[in-house]
Amino acid sequence: MRHDHIISAKGLSRDGIVEVLDRAADIAADPSAWGDRHEGRLLGLCFFEPSTRTKMSFTAAIKRLGGDIVDMGPVDSSSVKKGESLADTVRVVEGYADALVLRHPSEGSARMASEFVDVPLINAGDGAGQHPTQTLLDLYTIRESAGLDDLTIGIMGDLKYGRTVHSLAHALTNFDVRQHFVSPESLRLPRSVRYDLHEEGAQIREHETLDPVLSELDVLYVTRIQRERFPDESEYRAVAGEYQIDAETLEDARDDLTVMHPLPRVDEIAYDVDATDHAAYFQQAQNGVPVRMALLDLLLGGDR
Amino acid sequence: MSDQELRVSKIRNGTVVDHIAAGQALNVLAILGIDADSGETVSVGMRVPSDRLGSKDIVKVEGRELSQDEVDVLSLIAPAATINIVREFDVVEKHRVERPTVVTGVLSCPNHNCITTEDEPVESRFDVLDDGIRCQYCETIVREDFADHIAVE
């Protein structure tokens, strides 16, 4: 893998993905063997939006490789508050770190920022755009549970604003995967993502309910429908209720169905699913560390 | 009605953008960055009868020869436009607009959450698709109404 920057799932090839996942599997098998691999290396964290999982797992990943972080901290206490541009911020922080991780509320922010820095820049979420490292850990989880070829996946929830969905859908076009998208009409995949999937010749179908496809699925990837996407509370409640699952819903599913979620969940997956063999979302979150270790190892020159 | 019969006079030196889709002349001026403050002498004909287009718009800019790069972006709103470079009342060059592969600046991204709409040191940049344009930053696709997205300073 020779990526300078990780901006979008579009930049991930099948070979590149497999290389990261294979290395992540090696790391997961014997994490302690990698503890001094990148001693003294620093990862710059620029999070312009709140993050728990992504930020903590990047921090854990670089520390488990022997490195450390330099953290911009919350926007409220940084120079961004004084009106500094993103371009200036990343140019400054690249002077302190060997690689940068950026989360920002604007679409295209990571691509723009990458044009201003020479160290590898990793997009950890740009608005409703892309979240490619989440995709890598999603792919790792899918490969572990169901395999990545001859796969049928259902992706359900907010497909319009869900950046993890946009990245995952594109990355899956590298594999032999049938994709079913389940959402309310108002939260369908955006035109740009449908365009890309069409260009890649992906096998996709769109549905408004889960029922017709549930029994075919190897993997069901659920995302949260956010209250702020709807004009009023009652409309939100009416729609969101259609896209929630519980243990009873899954009685119609295959026994080996894997249920995933990028987390945090609110009520779209009932707690009674946690105890079933279907639930993979906590393992999925945990996979963030070995997968991000693998990615950082490759970006920071793990082949040397 | 031939060009000679138009109510606007011939120009001595400059550029004539002809065969503009009817109604697009003001958008052509906007794309060329010509407004009330820009100083050029400009003649505009709108909805002029045309053998080829039925009716067309025409723009004459005096004292300025437009480059190919400047005019290629016009192809997005005026694909049939022809460019005539005039010196001493004679047309010395005549060419059609060519569809560019990338448009930098000029158009603004319609996605208000795109980083290029914020106060950052970056120009908008669009890939030109077969039937639209696509922001290189946020990847939003615009298929119609390009003129609505012309950047206004």
Interface residues (C-beta under 8 A of the other chain):
Chain A: S8 S85 L86 A87 H104 P105 S106 E107 G108 S109 R111 M112 E115 D126 G127 A128 G129 R191 S192 Y195
Chain B: N111 N113 C114 I115 T116 E118 D119 E120 P121 V122 R134 C135 Q136 Y137 C138 E139 T140 I141
